[in-house]
Amino acid sequence: MKKEHKEIIIGAVAVVLIAISCLVSYDKFRTFNPIKSGIGFVKIWILGEDYAQVNDSPRVILTNPENSKEIFMEIIESEGYEYVEQMGSRHLIVKDGEREGISSNINKHIGRWSWDK
């Protein structure tokens, strides 16, 4: 096989792997950046931190699954939000009269809190 063909194949495989990692990152962590989500996961699992923000817009926070809701409540209260209600995995918070919706997904490995906007 010619050197040119090998380079094309290696390049195509690299593009496919990057695309797959971005899609998996978005599916699991709601951010297309697999490096940010990987760092957040490491902060929770290896470094033992309570939470890590992995995306700014829309905001996504990963938490320790054992006390995920308590961590979430501490975060929003420290930022001046008032917790209004929970509807299944959806949560409603208010700050200065502006309502925001947040989706939660908590499993045995990680807690994910995703703002709507």
C-alpha positions as CSV (number, residue, x, y, z in Angstrom):
1,M,0.0,0.0,0.0
2,K,1.3,3.4,-0.9
3,K,2.3,5.9,1.8
4,E,-0.4,8.3,0.6
5,H,-3.2,5.7,1.0
6,K,-2.0,4.9,4.6
7,E,-2.1,8.6,5.5
8,I,-5.6,9.0,4.1
9,I,-6.8,5.9,6.0
10,I,-5.2,7.0,9.2
11,G,-6.7,10.5,8.8
12,A,-10.1,9.1,8.1
13,V,-9.9,6.8,11.2
14,A,-8.8,9.8,13.4
15,V,-11.8,11.9,12.1
16,V,-14.2,9.0,12.8
17,L,-12.8,8.5,16.4
18,I,-13.0,12.2,17.2
19,A,-16.6,12.3,15.9
20,I,-17.6,9.3,18.0
21,S,-16.0,10.7,21.1
22,C,-17.8,14.0,20.6
23,L,-21.1,12.3,20.2
24,V,-20.6,10.1,23.2
25,S,-19.6,13.1,25.3
26,Y,-22.7,15.0,24.2
27,D,-25.0,12.0,24.9
28,K,-23.6,11.3,28.4
29,F,-22.5,14.8,29.5
30,R,-24.4,17.3,27.3
31,T,-21.2,18.8,25.9
32,F,-19.5,18.1,22.6
33,N,-16.1,18.6,24.1
34,P,-14.9,15.2,25.2
35,I,-11.9,16.7,27.0
36,K,-14.1,18.9,29.2
37,S,-16.4,16.0,30.1
38,G,-13.4,13.7,30.7
39,I,-11.8,16.2,33.0
40,G,-15.1,16.7,34.9
41,F,-15.5,12.9,35.3
42,V,-11.9,12.6,36.6
43,K,-12.5,15.5,39.1
44,I,-15.5,13.6,40.5
45,W,-14.2,10.0,40.4
46,I,-10.5,10.3,41.0
47,L,-9.9,13.6,42.8
48,G,-13.1,13.2,44.9
49,E,-14.5,16.7,44.2
50,D,-18.2,17.2,44.8
51,Y,-18.9,18.8,41.4
52,A,-17.4,20.0,38.2
53,Q,-18.9,22.4,35.6
54,V,-18.3,20.9,32.1
55,N,-20.2,23.4,30.0
56,D,-21.1,27.1,30.2
57,S,-23.9,27.5,27.6
58,P,-26.1,25.7,28.4
59,R,-24.6,25.1,31.8
60,V,-23.9,21.5,32.7
61,I,-22.7,20.4,36.1
62,L,-21.5,16.9,37.1
63,T,-21.8,15.9,40.7
64,N,-20.9,13.0,43.0
65,P,-23.9,10.7,42.7
66,E,-24.1,9.8,46.4
67,N,-25.3,13.3,47.4
68,S,-26.1,14.9,44.0
69,K,-29.2,16.8,44.9
70,E,-27.7,18.2,48.1
71,I,-24.7,19.5,46.1
72,F,-27.0,20.9,43.5
73,M,-29.0,22.7,46.1
74,E,-25.9,24.2,47.7
75,I,-24.7,25.5,44.3
76,I,-28.0,27.2,43.3
77,E,-28.5,28.7,46.8
78,S,-25.0,30.1,46.8
79,E,-25.8,31.8,43.5
80,G,-29.0,33.4,44.8
81,Y,-31.5,31.0,43.2
82,E,-34.6,29.8,45.0
83,Y,-35.7,26.2,44.5
84,V,-39.3,26.1,43.4
85,E,-40.3,22.5,42.5
86,Q,-39.4,19.1,41.0
87,M,-41.4,17.4,38.3
88,G,-39.8,14.0,37.7
89,S,-36.3,14.7,36.6
90,R,-37.1,18.4,35.9
91,H,-36.4,21.1,38.4
92,L,-37.6,24.7,38.5
93,I,-35.5,27.5,40.1
94,V,-36.1,31.3,40.2
95,K,-33.7,34.3,40.6
96,D,-34.9,37.9,40.3
97,G,-38.3,36.7,38.9
98,E,-36.7,34.8,36.1
99,R,-37.5,31.1,36.0
100,E,-35.0,28.5,34.8
101,G,-35.6,24.8,34.1
102,I,-32.9,22.2,34.9
103,S,-32.9,18.5,34.0
104,S,-31.2,16.0,36.2
105,N,-29.8,12.5,35.4
106,I,-28.3,10.6,38.3
107,N,-26.9,7.1,38.1
108,K,-24.4,5.1,40.2
109,H,-21.4,6.8,38.5
110,I,-22.3,10.4,38.1
111,G,-25.0,13.1,38.6
112,R,-25.6,15.5,35.7
113,W,-27.5,18.7,36.0
114,S,-28.3,20.4,32.7
115,W,-29.8,24.0,32.4
116,D,-32.2,24.6,29.6
117,K,-30.4,27.7,28.5
